[in-house]
Amino acid sequence: MIEPKLNALVLPGYQNSDAGHWQTRWEALDPAFVRVQMPDWDRPSCDAWCRALDAAAAAADGPVVFAAHSLGCLTTAFWALQYASDAQLAKVAGALLVAAPDPTGPHFPADVVGFAPVPLARLPFPTIVVASSDDPYAGVPFSQTCAKAWGSRWIGLGARGHINADSGLGDWDEGRAWLASLVSSH
């Protein structure tokens, strides 16, 4: 589904994505999807995660898209607005940002540092923000605020929890189609 020379960088959230997660399933379905390995999945630091994303983007041969979930969404926003060079940003065809968490919310993990305040400025590439109406880590108003500030298309999935393995999405073909739509509009 992704163009052959396009790199799809997979950005999981806190504690990584397990075997049933749509991100892991996408990696199994298509070798163009490659997970960005973060330095510490259990004690994320915004700076360390943004530097890992920067290194992965720099190493990518050709254009990239991001398939981000949860903390991976915030990492994408911080990286794009505070870390990436113009040359790095020019490689990015778009980002699918799924279940962005609110770092000021009551369920945000205490051992995650540096992700607040969320940068609320237009992202320099096309994006889609996907949210659930019953996500324990972010309400619809937060995701809509991010989408508006980031210049993103916003898609509500209804009640799907944190849009992870427990959400029953399987291979989530609809999500892959949304990601592909970013590539075709680039």
Secondary structure, 3 states (H helix, E strand, C coil): CCCCCCEEEEECCCCCCCCCCHHHHHHHHCCCEEECCCCCCCCCEHHHHHHHHHHHHHHCCCCEEEEEECHHHHHHHHHHHHHCCHHHHHCEEEEEEECCCCCCCCCCCCCCECCCCCCCCCCCCCEEEEECCCCCCCCHHHHHHHHHHHCCEEEECCCCCCCCHHHCCCCCHHHHHHHHHHHHHC
